[in-house]
Amino acid sequence: MIGRAVVLACGLGGAVGLSQMPEFSQQYIQRMGGAVDELRGFVADFDADAVSVGLTREEALLDLKSGGALGAARADTVGQMIGRYQQMSEALAAIQGAGPFTRAYTVAKVPDRDVAQATWAAYQPAVPFTVEGGMFGAAGFLGGWLGSAILMGLLKWPFRRRKPAGDVA
């Protein structure tokens, strides 16, 4: 009886835990989208400044680098931010292009560590009443139930009763 309760509790725990993947994915996408929007504005302003003095982005970075130690440091920072913007934009497009069931896998596969940590720090669990939330919950329940049932069976195995050798039933 206790074994069944433990198996059921593990199944429910798995359902609750795995059903959070769609919600975490949604919060991650929102946070990443905000970061991409902010970087897009920065890159657009830099490009506009470069055009206003008759330079391309690459020429503006080289010009900034030749302006002394501070200019070189700023050029490196701007170059890194432009690269981060491009990388995050591509990752966001891949996540948004994924279907509802592959989105969680895609978020796990192409995470931006800073965005993922910030999302986790501010994460608010929710019970998603969506098809994918239900499917993740069902998969979590089955995984938790099956895993704990197998573990309980293995733990009970050495203590099971054996039939006497002469008993034929």
Salt bridges, closest charged atoms under 4 A:
ASP37 OD1 - ARG40 NH1 2.73
ASP47 OD2 - ARG57 NH2 2.66
ASP76 OD1 - LYS65 NZ 2.62
ASP112 OD2 - ARG84 NH1 2.66
ASP114 OD2 - ARG84 NH2 3.91
